[in-house]
Amino acid sequence: MFGLYGGKSFEPEKDISDLSGKVIIVTGGNTGLGKESVLQFAKHNPSQIYLAARTESKARSAIEEIKSQVPNAKVEFLSLDLTDFESVKAAADTFKEKEQRLDILLNNAGIMAVPYSTTKQGYEIQFGTNHMGHALLTKLLLPVLLKTAEEPNSDVRVVSLSSEGHQLAPQSTGIIYDQAAAEKNGTWARYGSAKLANILHSRGLTAHYPSITAVAVHPGVIKTDLFATTQRDNMLIRYGIAAVGGLFMQTVPQGARNQLWACTANKEEVRKGYYFKPVGSSGSGTAWAKSDKKVEELWEWTETELAKHGY
């Protein structure tokens, strides 16, 4: 399922153009693909990067490491806990107090195959973190994104990390809407539902706000912290990765290329698709991911849920 990918040649060092004047937010920027993305953005002179993360100490450590490689990097910590809507609103408010524009929102943060629990607002933890938290953050930042998109020669992107793991979503429904009963679906089905939601929500953004370039990406199978919990909890995965991991798992710098491509490559090229495999290879995903009806269904359900909490 996770296969090997080729796609386009993309070297961030030389293929990302000058980012002067641009303001960027990267969620989960303190580790893995997020930190690598912040590092590569920083090398191309953006006006400001906001490294959004839950743990301040880890975020500040990541910023120090990035600045050791790019001394003039303009990177600032933005406190964000995607499992708590109040924290998401506070992050958006803090950002809007400081900035008048937002050119790139990289919804990078995510969790995978964790035991059942719920967010502060009662959503299954994977769905709540990967989809609902990012959906609210994006909604709250939309006024700034849309205002930026009105400017001449603007190029506003919202890039969300999905996964080929969206194929693991329940065949019968795709999205698991009943959050209270989500536990019975199993860890990987819950993960698949959350990752399918990332694709569908990106498509919804494009449909409702065409001035924004919104896409979802699969980074490949990467050696990141996501696999640490998975390997601890699943013996088969642990030994399988030990046996063949070196054959098909990419490094973090390799894995970040697809999202960096989606954030910075030619706008018309990126707008040709809605879901990309590494690097820049357009795919359609499963039948659920392709469904226009499912896009609108999830959009309306998400908007209704956010409205219940006052957003």
PAGU-118202 format. One line per field, with one value per residue: residue number from 0; x, y, z of N, C-alpha, C in turn. Coordinates in steps of 0.05 Angstrom, whole numbers. Layout:
residues N
i <- (NUM,...) $
n.xx <- (X,...) $
n.yy <- (Y,...) $
n.zz <- (Z,...) $
ca.xx <- (X,...) $
ca.yy <- (Y,...) $
ca.zz <- (Z,...) $
c.xx <- (X,...) $
c.yy <- (Y,...) $
c.zz <- (Z,...) $
END
This chain:
residues 311
i <- (0,1,2,3,4,5,6,7,8,9,10,11,12,13,14,15,16,17,18,19,20,21,22,23,24,25,26,27,28,29,30,31,32,33,34,35,36,37,38,39,40,41,42,43,44,45,46,47,48,49,50,51,52,53,54,55,56,57,58,59,60,61,62,63,64,65,66,67,68,69,70,71,72,73,74,75,76,77,78,79,80,81,82,83,84,85,86,87,88,89,90,91,92,93,94,95,96,97,98,99,100,101,102,103,104,105,106,107,108,109,110,111,112,113,114,115,116,117,118,119,120,121,122,123,124,125,126,127,128,129,130,131,132,133,134,135,136,137,138,139,140,141,142,143,144,145,146,147,148,149,150,151,152,153,154,155,156,157,158,159,160,161,162,163,164,165,166,167,168,169,170,171,172,173,174,175,176,177,178,179,180,181,182,183,184,185,186,187,188,189,190,191,192,193,194,195,196,197,198,199,200,201,202,203,204,205,206,207,208,209,210,211,212,213,214,215,216,217,218,219,220,221,222,223,224,225,226,227,228,229,230,231,232,233,234,235,236,237,238,239,240,241,242,243,244,245,246,247,248,249,250,251,252,253,254,255,256,257,258,259,260,261,262,263,264,265,266,267,268,269,270,271,272,273,274,275,276,277,278,279,280,281,282,283,284,285,286,287,288,289,290,291,292,293,294,295,296,297,298,299,300,301,302,303,304,305,306,307,308,309,310) $
n.xx <- (16,38,82,135,157,167,163,171,235,261,295,301,339,356,310,267,241,257,231,218,182,141,96,93,63,77,51,65,120,165,191,214,184,160,197,240,217,210,263,281,248,267,316,307,293,241,192,172,169,125,132,92,73,61,93,132,187,210,199,229,280,283,281,329,365,354,368,422,439,418,432,406,353,284,246,192,163,99,48,10,-40,-69,-108,-144,-192,-193,-140,-126,-155,-131,-79,-90,-110,-65,-30,-58,-56,-5,8,-9,-16,-17,16,31,3,21,-5,20,26,12,-15,-7,-37,-48,-68,-138,-168,-195,-202,-202,-251,-279,-271,-248,-180,-142,-173,-190,-142,-113,-151,-198,-174,-139,-176,-205,-165,-150,-199,-204,-161,-175,-195,-148,-117,-151,-152,-98,-96,-122,-87,-45,-12,-12,-2,-28,-24,-52,-30,-39,-20,-33,-41,-23,-45,-98,-127,-141,-187,-254,-288,-343,-363,-323,-309,-308,-360,-387,-363,-365,-371,-326,-284,-293,-279,-225,-154,-125,-164,-188,-146,-142,-191,-183,-140,-164,-201,-167,-154,-206,-222,-185,-200,-250,-237,-215,-261,-295,-265,-236,-194,-152,-98,-106,-83,-73,-22,18,72,105,136,165,222,205,185,134,133,154,119,84,117,130,81,65,86,93,98,143,185,181,195,247,270,262,261,302,301,255,239,242,289,281,293,286,233,206,204,159,117,142,149,94,81,112,123,109,49,6,18,13,-41,-64,-79,-106,-87,-24,29,97,148,107,71,11,-47,-109,-130,-171,-238,-272,-242,-244,-296,-343,-390,-377,-339,-368,-404,-370,-350,-396,-411,-366,-366,-414,-402,-360,-389,-421,-387,-380,-354) $
n.yy <- (-24,25,32,50,113,158,208,280,313,347,393,424,464,489,493,518,581,651,674,723,771,737,705,652,594,536,478,433,442,431,383,327,323,373,408,403,426,479,493,491,529,574,582,612,664,684,731,721,663,621,576,529,494,447,440,484,484,445,467,515,494,470,515,540,503,506,559,555,534,568,628,679,667,679,660,644,622,593,581,522,476,425,392,420,465,517,530,529,573,614,612,628,679,704,703,735,784,799,796,816,787,722,674,620,564,510,453,410,380,318,256,185,121,116,96,92,153,217,285,350,371,325,294,236,221,219,236,285,313,310,325,359,399,424,440,478,516,532,554,598,628,642,694,725,695,699,755,763,735,769,806,835,789,749,688,643,589,529,474,407,352,288,219,156,121,135,99,61,75,62,18,21,71,110,163,166,186,183,200,185,130,114,82,28,19,8,20,32,40,85,121,121,144,196,214,210,250,295,299,306,354,390,391,412,464,485,484,520,565,588,623,608,562,498,437,367,323,263,243,200,141,152,158,180,211,194,139,118,109,74,30,13,-5,-44,-105,-132,-91,-67,-105,-114,-64,-61,-101,-88,-34,1,-6,17,61,131,185,240,292,276,261,308,335,331,361,410,420,424,471,510,503,516,551,538,487,459,467,432,385,351,317,294,249,232,256,311,282,272,244,208,183,142,115,142,188,213,228,277,287,267,303,351,333,322,373,403,375,385,441,447,421,454,501,487,493,546,569) $
n.zz <- (0,15,-17,-66,-90,-144,-179,-187,-196,-142,-107,-48,-32,-80,-112,-86,-92,-80,-20,0,38,49,96,140,169,205,229,283,281,310,306,265,200,200,226,191,146,164,169,115,91,118,96,51,58,80,105,157,198,232,281,301,358,412,457,489,504,471,422,424,428,377,345,359,339,285,275,284,237,199,210,206,207,210,255,296,358,363,405,406,415,386,404,434,428,450,456,402,382,412,391,337,347,371,327,290,316,307,253,185,141,109,77,69,97,130,147,183,230,265,289,296,297,352,419,437,456,476,452,484,471,460,414,378,388,344,300,321,329,279,241,261,295,260,221,249,261,209,192,227,211,160,145,142,105,59,52,40,-8,-42,-59,-110,-153,-115,-78,-46,-3,26,55,71,110,91,80,50,82,86,59,95,120,142,97,89,105,102,129,200,235,283,340,393,391,365,383,374,322,315,317,268,230,250,245,188,175,195,163,112,119,119,64,41,66,47,-6,1,18,-29,-62,-36,-29,-78,-89,-59,-59,-44,-22,-8,17,12,48,40,68,126,169,224,287,292,283,328,372,346,334,386,403,368,351,303,265,286,280,226,204,223,193,138,135,119,65,44,73,79,93,138,113,59,61,71,24,-11,13,16,-38,-53,-26,-50,-105,-176,-182,-217,-231,-183,-173,-207,-184,-125,-88,-72,-84,-67,-111,-120,-151,-178,-150,-142,-98,-56,-72,-38,-27,-76,-81,-94,-67,-16,-1,7,46,90,97,112,159,191,195,223,271,291,297,339,381,383,340) $
ca.xx <- (0,54,98,157,148,188,154,188,260,257,316,293,360,357,285,250,248,259,205,217,156,120,92,88,58,81,43,83,145,187,204,208,179,154,222,255,203,217,291,284,236,284,339,298,288,214,189,169,159,115,135,70,77,49,112,149,216,218,198,252,303,283,288,358,379,350,385,450,444,410,434,388,326,263,228,181,146,70,37,-13,-47,-91,-129,-159,-201,-186,-112,-125,-165,-110,-58,-99,-111,-38,-19,-71,-47,23,12,-30,-17,-9,20,32,-5,28,-18,38,25,-6,-9,-13,-40,-46,-91,-162,-173,-209,-192,-216,-278,-293,-266,-228,-155,-130,-190,-190,-116,-106,-172,-214,-157,-129,-199,-211,-143,-153,-223,-198,-141,-185,-196,-121,-111,-166,-142,-72,-101,-133,-65,-34,8,-11,1,-34,-26,-57,-21,-45,-9,-50,-25,-35,-61,-127,-140,-149,-213,-275,-298,-371,-370,-300,-305,-322,-372,-395,-338,-369,-369,-303,-265,-298,-270,-198,-135,-117,-188,-191,-125,-150,-213,-171,-124,-183,-212,-148,-158,-232,-223,-169,-217,-271,-226,-213,-288,-308,-247,-219,-170,-131,-89,-106,-78,-63,1,28,100,120,140,188,232,200,176,108,136,164,96,74,135,128,55,59,110,96,109,171,204,180,211,275,279,262,258,323,296,234,234,259,298,264,297,273,204,194,205,133,102,156,141,67,81,129,126,92,21,-11,25,2,-70,-74,-88,-114,-73,1,49,124,145,90,57,-18,-63,-137,-137,-192,-264,-282,-227,-252,-325,-351,-411,-364,-325,-388,-414,-351,-349,-420,-409,-345,-376,-435,-388,-346,-409,-431,-368,-379,-335) $
ca.yy <- (0,50,33,68,134,173,235,300,320,372,398,449,484,505,495,537,608,670,676,750,782,717,697,623,579,506,464,411,449,426,357,313,337,402,422,404,446,506,498,496,555,594,587,627,692,693,753,709,636,615,548,523,469,446,441,507,477,430,486,533,478,467,541,544,485,518,584,547,528,592,648,701,656,693,639,650,601,599,560,510,448,419,376,438,488,543,535,536,601,631,613,644,707,714,707,758,809,806,796,825,770,694,663,591,550,482,437,388,364,296,232,160,95,117,84,109,173,239,312,364,374,300,280,215,236,221,253,311,326,311,340,380,421,439,452,503,535,542,571,623,643,647,723,734,681,711,782,761,725,791,824,828,768,733,659,633,559,513,446,390,325,265,194,133,108,141,75,44,85,41,17,27,99,128,179,157,210,178,201,171,102,110,63,2,17,0,42,39,51,113,136,123,164,223,221,215,276,315,302,317,381,406,394,431,491,493,488,543,589,582,640,595,536,479,409,348,308,239,247,175,127,167,152,202,204,180,111,109,98,52,7,4,-17,-65,-121,-138,-67,-62,-123,-109,-40,-68,-119,-77,-5,14,-10,34,85,154,202,264,311,265,260,335,347,333,383,434,423,434,498,530,498,532,549,524,458,449,469,411,362,357,299,288,231,242,285,324,262,275,219,214,171,122,124,162,213,224,234,305,286,263,329,370,321,327,402,412,363,399,468,444,415,478,520,478,503,575,578) $
ca.zz <- (0,18,-41,-72,-108,-158,-182,-198,-182,-127,-87,-35,-32,-105,-126,-73,-100,-59,-5,12,42,56,123,139,193,203,254,289,270,329,302,240,175,206,232,166,129,174,162,87,86,130,78,28,65,85,125,184,201,259,287,319,372,438,479,484,507,447,400,426,421,348,334,363,320,258,273,283,208,185,232,203,204,225,264,323,369,366,422,393,422,367,418,451,412,463,448,373,380,423,371,315,357,374,300,277,329,298,224,168,118,113,50,69,122,127,168,183,254,264,305,281,309,382,433,438,476,463,455,505,461,458,389,379,389,318,284,333,324,251,225,274,304,236,208,263,256,182,191,241,195,133,138,135,80,37,48,26,-35,-58,-67,-137,-155,-91,-82,-19,-2,50,49,93,109,92,79,36,103,83,48,118,130,138,70,88,110,97,153,224,246,311,356,418,386,347,393,364,295,313,315,241,216,260,231,160,174,199,139,91,125,110,35,35,76,28,-30,9,18,-57,-72,-23,-30,-101,-91,-44,-69,-22,-30,12,8,25,49,38,94,136,195,242,314,290,283,354,387,331,338,413,408,349,347,274,251,296,267,197,198,228,172,111,136,103,37,33,89,71,114,142,91,35,65,71,-3,-24,24,8,-66,-54,-15,-64,-134,-193,-172,-236,-230,-158,-175,-225,-168,-97,-70,-85,-73,-72,-105,-139,-168,-172,-147,-135,-73,-57,-83,-19,-31,-102,-81,-90,-46,10,5,18,70,112,102,127,185,206,201,243,296,300,306,366,401,381,319) $
c.xx <- (17,75,121,147,172,181,175,215,255,278,310,313,360,330,264,259,249,231,203,189,135,120,82,82,62,72,60,111,169,202,198,205,173,179,239,243,210,245,294,271,255,308,332,285,258,213,188,159,149,115,114,73,65,69,133,179,226,219,222,278,306,291,318,374,377,367,415,459,438,409,414,359,306,242,218,163,117,58,11,-17,-72,-114,-147,-167,-194,-157,-110,-134,-143,-87,-65,-100,-84,-26,-31,-64,-20,25,-13,-34,-9,-8,20,24,1,17,-3,34,6,3,-19,-15,-36,-70,-114,-163,-188,-196,-209,-246,-292,-289,-245,-201,-142,-146,-190,-165,-111,-126,-184,-197,-147,-152,-206,-190,-145,-176,-217,-178,-151,-187,-169,-112,-125,-158,-116,-77,-112,-111,-55,-12,10,-10,-3,-38,-35,-51,-25,-32,-30,-32,-39,-51,-90,-142,-150,-176,-234,-287,-327,-378,-348,-294,-321,-333,-379,-371,-341,-365,-344,-284,-268,-287,-241,-179,-130,-140,-192,-170,-132,-172,-202,-155,-142,-195,-194,-151,-184,-234,-208,-186,-240,-262,-224,-240,-300,-291,-227,-194,-147,-124,-87,-103,-70,-40,7,58,117,121,166,196,229,191,149,111,145,142,86,91,133,103,50,84,115,108,138,191,204,197,241,287,282,261,278,318,275,227,253,268,279,268,284,243,191,192,177,117,115,150,113,64,94,131,107,63,3,-6,12,-29,-82,-86,-97,-100,-47,18,76,134,128,76,28,-32,-91,-146,-159,-218,-276,-268,-235,-281,-331,-372,-398,-350,-345,-400,-396,-349,-372,-419,-389,-354,-397,-422,-374,-366,-420,-413,-364,-361,-348) $
c.yy <- (25,53,52,89,148,202,254,303,346,373,424,471,502,510,512,565,626,675,704,760,763,711,668,612,549,494,440,416,443,400,347,330,367,418,424,425,475,513,505,522,577,601,605,654,700,716,742,680,632,584,541,496,471,451,463,500,463,449,505,519,475,493,547,527,496,542,578,541,553,615,671,692,672,673,645,627,611,575,549,481,442,403,394,462,515,550,542,565,620,634,631,674,720,721,733,785,818,809,805,807,741,681,633,581,520,466,410,369,340,274,208,136,96,105,103,128,195,265,326,368,348,285,258,228,240,240,282,327,331,328,364,404,437,453,479,524,548,561,598,640,651,677,734,721,694,739,782,753,747,808,816,808,751,703,646,603,549,484,429,362,304,240,174,116,116,118,57,53,63,42,26,57,119,143,167,182,207,177,186,140,94,88,35,-3,7,23,51,50,79,131,141,144,192,232,225,243,299,320,316,347,400,411,414,460,502,500,514,568,585,600,629,568,517,451,393,332,283,242,223,162,137,157,177,192,190,150,100,96,73,27,-4,-13,-41,-80,-127,-115,-62,-79,-121,-86,-46,-84,-105,-46,10,13,10,59,107,169,226,285,302,267,287,347,350,357,410,441,436,463,518,526,516,528,534,494,446,448,448,387,371,338,290,268,241,237,297,306,262,248,227,202,150,133,145,189,227,235,263,306,283,289,348,359,326,357,412,401,379,427,467,439,439,499,513,488,533,586,577) $
c.zz <- (0,-3,-43,-92,-120,-159,-193,-182,-168,-105,-73,-36,-57,-118,-112,-81,-76,-46,9,14,51,85,123,167,187,229,258,279,287,324,274,215,178,210,206,147,138,166,133,79,94,112,54,35,68,105,153,181,229,262,309,331,400,460,473,485,482,423,400,420,391,335,337,343,292,255,274,254,191,205,230,200,222,233,292,332,371,382,410,403,406,380,435,434,424,456,419,369,390,404,347,323,359,347,288,291,318,268,208,144,126,85,48,97,117,151,170,207,251,283,290,300,340,394,434,462,462,469,477,497,455,431,393,373,362,300,294,328,295,234,239,283,281,222,222,259,229,180,204,227,168,126,129,108,56,31,32,-3,-53,-70,-95,-135,-130,-98,-54,-20,26,43,74,89,112,92,61,56,102,72,71,130,125,110,68,90,103,123,177,238,275,329,382,415,369,357,381,336,293,307,286,225,225,247,202,157,177,175,114,94,116,79,29,44,57,3,-24,9,-11,-69,-62,-26,-53,-103,-75,-57,-45,-32,-5,0,25,25,41,65,105,164,213,269,313,293,310,370,373,335,366,417,389,341,317,259,260,281,237,189,202,205,145,111,119,74,26,50,82,96,116,119,64,37,64,43,-15,-13,17,-22,-68,-44,-33,-95,-150,-186,-191,-236,-205,-160,-194,-209,-141,-77,-85,-69,-80,-100,-127,-159,-161,-171,-140,-109,-77,-69,-64,-23,-56,-102,-75,-67,-18,19,19,44,94,118,119,156,203,214,224,271,307,310,334,388,399,359,292) $
END
